[in-house]
Each structure stands twice: as C-alpha cells, then as structure tokens.
Amino acid sequence: MVRRKRVNPVGRLGVRYGKRVRDRISAAEAGLRRKHTCQNCGFNAVTRVSVGIWTCRKCDFTFTGAAYSPSSELGEVAQRNIRRST
C-alpha cells in the first residue's frame, strides 16, 4: 500500500511559483474555507456562495463581502464611518 503525504491546500502547486506566493495563497484559502460568524444571528455558519457573496446556513441571511472573507478592512472602515456620522 502506498503512503500518501498530507499536504496543505497549496500542495497541488508543488515547487512552482515560490514560497511567498504559495504562503499567501495558503492563507487566503484557509480563511476562505473556515466557518465565519453571521452578522445577523451570530451563529458560526457563514459560507461563501460565490466571489463576494456570503450566506448563513442557519438564518439564510445573504450579504456581500470581500472575495476571501465576509468582511474586508476597507468595509470595516466604511462601517465605522457610517456609525460615526449617524
């Protein structure tokens, strides 16, 4: 029986593209695949539907966000400014 070595998500790239590029891809994909907290119900069940579209599996709340995470730094700054101005 052949033993297979477990590799991280960017193991499919092999030795190509350089270590820094593979580390960045690995960090982005790890954040993409983990569960995120819902803004509406607070449950840990938000998954990505498409690029920038996120949905909660519990309350079926759909919202937009960044490509690899439900919120981006720019979006958080915008939310703070909105809260501050009201």
Sine and cosine of phi, psi and omega as CSV:
sin_phi,cos_phi,sin_psi,cos_psi,sin_omega,cos_omega
0.00,0.00,0.69,-0.73,-0.05,-1.00
-1.00,0.08,0.73,-0.68,0.07,-1.00
-1.00,-0.01,0.76,-0.65,0.01,-1.00
-0.97,-0.25,0.67,-0.74,0.02,-1.00
-0.99,0.11,0.73,-0.68,0.05,-1.00
-0.98,0.19,0.74,-0.68,0.00,-1.00
-0.79,-0.61,0.31,-0.95,0.03,-1.00
-0.96,0.29,0.07,-1.00,-0.07,-1.00
-0.85,0.53,-0.42,0.91,0.00,-1.00
-1.00,-0.07,0.24,0.97,0.08,-1.00
-0.90,0.44,-0.38,0.93,0.02,-1.00
-0.92,0.40,-0.33,0.94,-0.01,-1.00
-0.99,0.14,-0.30,0.95,0.00,-1.00
0.93,0.37,-0.71,-0.71,-0.03,-1.00
-0.99,-0.13,0.14,0.99,-0.05,-1.00
-0.98,0.17,0.34,-0.94,0.19,-0.98
0.97,0.24,-0.13,0.99,0.06,-1.00
1.00,-0.02,0.42,-0.91,-0.09,-1.00
-0.92,0.39,-0.68,0.74,-0.05,-1.00
-0.90,0.43,-0.67,0.74,0.01,-1.00
-0.90,0.44,-0.70,0.72,0.00,-1.00
-0.91,0.41,-0.59,0.81,0.05,-1.00
-0.90,0.43,-0.65,0.76,0.02,-1.00
-0.91,0.41,-0.67,0.75,0.03,-1.00
-0.90,0.44,-0.66,0.75,0.00,-1.00
-0.88,0.47,-0.69,0.72,0.00,-1.00
-0.91,0.41,-0.67,0.74,0.00,-1.00
-0.91,0.42,-0.70,0.72,-0.03,-1.00
-0.95,0.32,-0.54,0.84,0.05,-1.00
-0.91,0.41,-0.66,0.76,0.06,-1.00
-0.93,0.37,-0.53,0.85,0.00,-1.00
-0.93,0.37,-0.65,0.76,-0.13,-0.99
-1.00,0.08,-0.28,0.96,-0.02,-1.00
-0.98,0.18,0.29,-0.96,0.01,-1.00
-0.99,0.17,0.60,-0.80,0.00,-1.00
-0.88,-0.47,0.32,-0.95,-0.02,-1.00
-0.99,0.13,0.69,-0.72,-0.02,-1.00
-0.96,0.28,0.66,-0.75,0.04,-1.00
-0.96,0.27,-0.39,0.92,-0.09,-1.00
-1.00,-0.02,-0.80,0.61,-0.09,-1.00
-0.95,-0.30,-0.24,0.97,0.02,-1.00
0.99,0.14,0.03,1.00,-0.01,-1.00
-0.98,0.18,0.48,-0.88,-0.06,-1.00
-1.00,-0.01,0.93,0.36,-0.11,-0.99
-0.60,-0.80,0.45,0.89,-0.03,-1.00
-1.00,0.05,0.79,-0.61,0.04,-1.00
-0.78,-0.63,0.35,-0.94,-0.02,-1.00
-1.00,0.07,0.75,-0.66,0.06,-1.00
-1.00,0.00,-0.75,0.66,-0.02,-1.00
-0.51,-0.86,-0.04,-1.00,-0.01,-1.00
-0.89,0.45,0.92,-0.40,0.04,-1.00
0.99,0.12,-0.02,1.00,0.01,-1.00
-0.90,-0.43,0.84,-0.55,-0.07,-1.00
-0.83,-0.55,0.52,-0.85,0.01,-1.00
-0.63,-0.78,0.53,-0.85,0.06,-1.00
-1.00,-0.07,0.76,-0.65,-0.02,-1.00
-0.97,0.25,-0.34,0.94,-0.04,-1.00
-1.00,0.09,-0.82,0.58,-0.09,-1.00
-0.98,-0.21,0.01,1.00,0.04,-1.00
0.87,0.49,0.51,0.86,0.05,-1.00
-0.99,0.13,0.83,-0.56,-0.01,-1.00
-0.92,-0.39,0.72,-0.70,-0.03,-1.00
-0.51,-0.86,0.20,-0.98,0.02,-1.00
-0.99,-0.17,0.42,-0.91,0.02,-1.00
-0.36,-0.93,-0.38,-0.93,0.03,-1.00
-0.98,0.20,0.08,-1.00,-0.06,-1.00
-0.94,0.35,-0.63,0.77,-0.09,-1.00
-0.92,-0.39,-0.02,1.00,0.06,-1.00
-0.50,-0.86,0.42,-0.91,-0.05,-1.00
-0.91,0.42,-0.41,0.91,0.03,-1.00
-0.68,-0.73,0.55,-0.84,0.02,-1.00
-0.93,-0.37,0.21,-0.98,0.02,-1.00
-0.89,0.46,-0.64,0.77,0.02,-1.00
-0.91,0.42,-0.63,0.78,0.04,-1.00
-0.92,0.40,-0.61,0.79,0.03,-1.00
-0.92,0.39,-0.63,0.78,0.05,-1.00
-0.89,0.45,-0.67,0.74,0.02,-1.00
-0.89,0.45,-0.67,0.74,0.02,-1.00
-0.89,0.45,-0.65,0.76,0.04,-1.00
-0.89,0.46,-0.68,0.73,0.00,-1.00
-0.90,0.43,-0.61,0.79,0.04,-1.00
-0.90,0.43,-0.71,0.70,0.02,-1.00
-0.90,0.44,-0.61,0.79,-0.04,-1.00
-0.94,0.35,-0.58,0.81,-0.07,-1.00
-0.98,0.20,-0.31,0.95,-0.02,-1.00
-1.00,-0.04,0.00,0.00,0.00,0.00
